[in-house]
Amino acid sequence: MRTKRIRWSTVAIVVTAAIVVWFAVGIILAGREAAPPPPGTQPVTLHGGHVNGNRISTRSWTFDYQRAQMSPDGTLATVDGVRHGVLFKKGKPYLSIAAQHVSVNTQTFDFTATGDVHVEQLRAKDGVNRSFDTDLVQWTNASKMLALPHVSLFRTGSEVLKVASIAVNFNTNDIHFGKIEGAVQAPEP
């Protein structure tokens, strides 16, 4: 049996070279981006468009937007710059809405509008313009309920009232106001 003598200097050179190569490859690969996530796991972003929500066969609401982002599963949407929004009552335009931000559940068609929110009655039978300005509006599509739970400025004609909260039931035509501040002149007969 023959034994070979190992030169430690050769082993040290091979190990050193392997470590240098390992560091060099690590440095080169560190600059690369991570692999992109698989399809269907990234949010979808849309710029400028139109969206609507329906309840069975009738329109519930519709609006134009500047930017929208859908969750990867498509059930939630965050929408910015909402304008030309319309809430429908029995399939006919009833209220217009504009808002800075809206969050929409695309399965239930419920939405929450935040930021500067303006709601205005369309085609009032008496011809008097009515509008609400607030920072939070919630729409529950199944029950056709519109809630303005924060302080709102209610404008009717040239009169302005400060209202603590407002709830509108589109099914029963009931409107409930919270605490009201301000004065209104009664119309002359």
C-alpha positions in Angstrom: 0.0 0.0 0.0 1.2 3.3 -1.0 0.3 6.5 0.7 0.5 9.9 -0.8 1.5 12.8 1.1 -0.9 15.7 0.9 0.6 19.1 0.6 -1.3 21.5 2.8 -0.3 24.4 0.7 -2.2 22.9 -2.3 -5.3 22.3 -0.1 -5.1 25.8 1.2 -4.9 27.2 -2.4 -7.9 25.1 -3.6 -10.0 26.1 -0.5 -9.1 29.8 -0.9 -10.0 29.7 -4.6 -13.3 28.0 -3.9 -14.2 30.7 -1.3 -13.2 33.5 -3.7 -15.4 32.0 -6.4 -18.3 31.6 -3.9 -18.0 35.2 -2.8 -17.8 36.5 -6.4 -20.9 34.5 -7.5 -22.7 35.8 -4.4 -21.8 39.4 -5.2 -22.9 39.0 -8.9 -26.2 37.3 -8.0 -27.0 39.9 -5.2 -27.6 42.6 -7.9 -30.4 40.5 -9.5 -34.0 41.1 -8.7 -36.0 38.4 -7.0 -38.1 36.3 -9.3 -41.5 37.9 -10.1 -44.4 36.6 -8.1 -46.6 34.1 -9.9 -49.6 35.4 -11.9 -52.7 36.0 -9.8 -50.8 37.0 -6.7 -50.2 40.7 -7.6 -52.8 43.5 -7.3 -54.1 44.8 -10.7 -53.8 48.6 -11.2 -56.1 50.4 -13.7 -55.9 54.1 -14.7 -59.0 55.9 -15.8 -62.1 54.0 -16.3 -65.8 53.3 -15.4 -67.3 50.8 -13.0 -70.8 49.8 -11.9 -72.6 47.7 -9.4 -75.8 45.9 -10.0 -78.4 44.3 -7.7 -80.0 41.3 -9.4 -81.0 42.9 -12.7 -81.2 46.6 -11.8 -78.3 49.1 -11.6 -77.3 50.1 -8.0 -74.4 52.5 -8.7 -71.9 53.6 -11.2 -68.9 55.9 -11.3 -65.8 57.1 -13.3 -62.4 57.0 -11.6 -58.8 58.1 -12.1 -57.0 55.1 -10.6 -58.2 51.7 -9.3 -56.4 48.8 -7.7 -57.9 45.3 -7.4 -56.8 42.8 -4.8 -55.2 39.6 -6.3 -58.4 37.6 -5.8 -60.5 40.4 -7.3 -62.9 40.7 -4.3 -61.7 44.2 -3.1 -61.0 47.3 -5.1 -59.5 50.6 -3.9 -60.5 53.5 -6.2 -59.1 57.0 -6.2 -60.5 60.1 -7.8 -64.2 59.1 -8.2 -66.3 61.5 -10.2 -69.6 61.3 -12.1 -70.9 58.7 -9.6 -74.5 57.9 -9.6 -76.7 55.9 -7.1 -79.8 54.5 -8.7 -83.3 54.2 -7.1 -85.5 51.6 -8.8 -83.2 51.7 -11.8 -83.3 55.5 -12.2 -80.6 58.0 -11.3 -81.2 59.4 -7.8 -78.0 60.7 -6.3 -74.7 61.8 -7.8 -71.5 61.2 -5.8 -67.9 62.4 -6.1 -65.1 61.2 -3.6 -61.4 61.2 -3.2 -61.2 57.5 -2.3 -63.7 54.5 -2.5 -63.3 51.0 -1.3 -65.5 48.5 -3.1 -66.4 44.9 -2.2 -66.8 43.5 -5.7 -68.9 40.5 -4.6 -71.5 42.4 -2.5 -71.2 45.7 -4.3 -71.0 47.5 -0.9 -68.7 50.5 -0.9 -67.2 53.1 1.5 -66.3 56.6 0.2 -63.7 58.7 2.2 -61.9 62.0 1.9 -63.9 64.9 0.4 -67.2 63.3 -0.5 -70.0 65.2 -2.2 -73.5 63.7 -2.6 -76.2 65.5 -4.6 -79.8 64.7 -5.3 -80.6 64.4 -9.0 -83.9 65.5 -10.6 -85.7 66.6 -7.4 -89.5 66.7 -8.0 -89.7 70.2 -6.3 -86.8 71.6 -8.3 -84.8 72.4 -5.1 -81.1 71.4 -5.2 -80.1 69.3 -2.2 -76.5 68.1 -1.5 -74.4 66.7 1.3 -70.6 67.3 1.9 -68.9 64.9 4.4 -65.8 62.7 4.8 -67.4 59.3 5.0 -70.2 57.6 3.1 -71.2 53.9 3.4 -73.4 52.0 0.9 -74.9 48.6 1.8 -76.1 47.2 -1.5 -78.3 44.3 -0.2 -80.4 46.6 2.0 -80.1 49.7 -0.3 -78.9 51.8 2.7 -76.8 54.9 2.4 -75.2 56.1 5.6 -73.3 59.3 6.3 -72.2 58.6 9.9 -69.9 61.6 10.3 -70.9 65.3 10.4 -72.3 66.5 7.1 -73.1 69.8 5.6 -76.6 69.6 4.1 -77.4 72.2 1.5 -81.0 72.7 0.3 -81.5 75.7 -2.0 -79.5 78.5 -0.4 -79.8 77.1 3.2 -77.0 75.2 4.9 -77.4 72.9 7.9 -74.8 71.0 9.9 -76.1 67.4 10.5 -74.4 64.9 12.9 -75.4 61.9 10.8 -77.7 60.9 7.9 -79.2 57.5 7.0 -81.2 56.9 3.8 -83.2 53.7 3.1 -83.7 53.5 -0.6 -86.3 50.7 -0.2 -88.6 52.5 2.2 -87.7 56.2 1.2 -87.0 56.9 4.9 -84.4 59.5 5.7 -83.1 59.9 9.3 -81.1 62.9 10.4 -79.0 63.1 13.6 -78.5 66.3 15.6 -79.1 69.3 13.4 -77.5 72.8 13.8 -78.5 75.8 11.8 -81.6 77.6 10.8 -83.8 77.3 7.7 -86.4 79.7 6.4 -89.8 78.1 5.8 -90.9 78.5 2.2 -93.7 81.1 1.6 -97.0 79.6 0.6 
